[in-house]
Amino acid sequence: MDQKIEYLKSMGVDADAGISNMMDVETYNEMMDDFYNGLDEELSKIDSFKNSGDMPNYAILVHAMKSNARSFGFMKLGDISYAHEMASKAGDVNYVNEHYGEFLNAVSDVKKIIENYKSM
């Protein structure tokens, strides 16, 4: 198990905080499965709200993404989601559109990290 945690840390994940947030590594792993399994559906909803310009609902979903990401120690995704949350709450559609690729890349990076972690 230590090797898996070291892998997360090597990828910039604050695994100690994530495990602490989830009480123990077993719960962390179970909850991470749920987070991972819901990512594509959440991204689909986020994308839909972005494309329709529905910033209030977009803000709600990127807020949830920020909270979930940070709770697992995925701080980069948390920070990018936070920037999108603040921009969408301010109605800054241009920021959201201009930086959406960065958000998608961060989600993709997290998915890859989780996939590698789970396969270890």
C-alpha positions as CSV (number, residue, x, y, z in Angstrom):
1,M,0.0,0.0,0.0
2,D,2.9,2.4,0.7
3,Q,4.0,2.2,-2.9
4,K,0.6,3.2,-4.1
5,I,0.5,6.2,-1.7
6,E,4.1,7.2,-2.8
7,Y,2.9,7.1,-6.4
8,L,0.1,9.5,-5.6
9,K,2.5,11.8,-3.9
10,S,4.9,11.6,-6.8
11,M,2.1,12.8,-9.0
12,G,1.4,15.9,-6.9
13,V,-1.5,14.5,-4.9
14,D,-1.8,15.4,-1.3
15,A,-2.6,11.8,-0.4
16,D,-2.0,12.3,3.4
17,A,-4.7,15.0,3.5
18,G,-7.0,12.9,1.3
19,I,-6.6,9.8,3.5
20,S,-7.1,12.0,6.6
21,N,-10.3,13.5,5.1
22,M,-11.6,10.0,4.5
23,M,-10.6,8.6,7.9
24,D,-8.5,5.7,6.5
25,V,-7.0,4.4,3.3
26,E,-9.7,1.8,2.8
27,T,-12.4,4.4,2.9
28,Y,-10.2,6.7,0.7
29,N,-10.0,3.9,-1.9
30,E,-13.7,3.2,-1.8
31,M,-14.7,6.8,-2.1
32,M,-12.1,7.4,-4.8
33,D,-13.9,4.6,-6.8
34,D,-17.2,6.5,-6.5
35,F,-15.5,9.8,-7.5
36,Y,-13.8,8.2,-10.5
37,N,-17.0,6.4,-11.6
38,G,-19.0,9.6,-11.6
39,L,-16.5,11.8,-13.4
40,D,-17.7,11.3,-16.9
41,E,-21.3,12.0,-16.0
42,E,-20.3,15.1,-14.1
43,L,-18.2,16.3,-17.0
44,S,-21.1,15.8,-19.3
45,K,-23.3,18.0,-17.1
46,I,-20.6,20.6,-16.7
47,D,-20.1,20.7,-20.4
48,S,-23.8,21.0,-21.1
49,F,-24.1,24.0,-18.7
50,K,-21.0,25.6,-20.2
51,N,-22.3,25.2,-23.7
52,S,-25.7,26.7,-22.9
53,G,-24.1,29.6,-21.0
54,D,-25.9,28.5,-17.8
55,M,-23.3,29.9,-15.4
56,P,-25.3,29.5,-12.1
57,N,-25.6,25.7,-12.6
58,Y,-22.1,25.5,-14.0
59,A,-20.9,27.2,-10.8
60,I,-22.7,24.6,-8.7
61,L,-21.1,21.7,-10.5
62,V,-17.5,23.1,-10.6
63,H,-17.9,23.9,-6.9
64,A,-18.7,20.3,-6.2
65,M,-15.8,19.2,-8.4
66,K,-13.5,21.5,-6.4
67,S,-14.6,20.1,-3.1
68,N,-14.4,16.5,-4.2
69,A,-11.0,17.0,-5.8
70,R,-9.5,18.7,-2.8
71,S,-11.0,16.2,-0.4
72,F,-8.9,13.5,-2.2
73,G,-5.8,15.6,-2.4
74,F,-6.1,16.5,-6.1
75,M,-5.2,20.2,-5.4
76,K,-4.4,21.2,-9.0
77,L,-7.9,20.2,-10.1
78,G,-9.3,21.8,-7.0
79,D,-7.6,25.1,-7.7
80,I,-8.6,25.1,-11.4
81,S,-12.2,24.2,-10.5
82,Y,-12.2,27.1,-7.9
83,A,-11.1,29.5,-10.6
84,H,-14.0,28.3,-12.8
85,E,-16.4,28.5,-9.9
86,M,-15.4,32.2,-9.1
87,A,-15.5,33.2,-12.8
88,S,-18.9,31.5,-13.4
89,K,-20.4,33.1,-10.2
90,A,-19.2,36.5,-11.7
91,G,-20.9,35.6,-15.0
92,D,-17.5,35.6,-16.8
93,V,-18.4,33.3,-19.6
94,N,-15.2,34.3,-21.5
95,Y,-13.0,33.1,-18.7
96,V,-14.9,29.8,-18.6
97,N,-14.6,29.3,-22.3
98,E,-11.0,30.4,-22.6
99,H,-9.8,28.2,-19.7
100,Y,-12.1,25.2,-20.3
101,G,-9.4,23.1,-21.9
102,E,-7.2,23.6,-18.9
103,F,-10.1,22.3,-16.7
104,L,-10.6,19.3,-19.0
105,N,-6.9,18.5,-19.0
106,A,-6.8,18.6,-15.2
107,V,-9.8,16.2,-15.0
108,S,-8.1,13.9,-17.5
109,D,-4.9,14.0,-15.5
110,V,-6.8,13.0,-12.3
111,K,-8.5,10.2,-14.2
112,K,-5.1,8.8,-15.4
113,I,-3.6,9.1,-11.9
114,I,-6.6,7.2,-10.4
115,E,-6.5,4.5,-13.1
116,N,-2.7,4.0,-12.5
117,Y,-3.3,4.0,-8.7
118,K,-6.1,1.4,-8.9
119,S,-4.0,-0.9,-11.2
120,M,-1.1,-1.1,-8.8
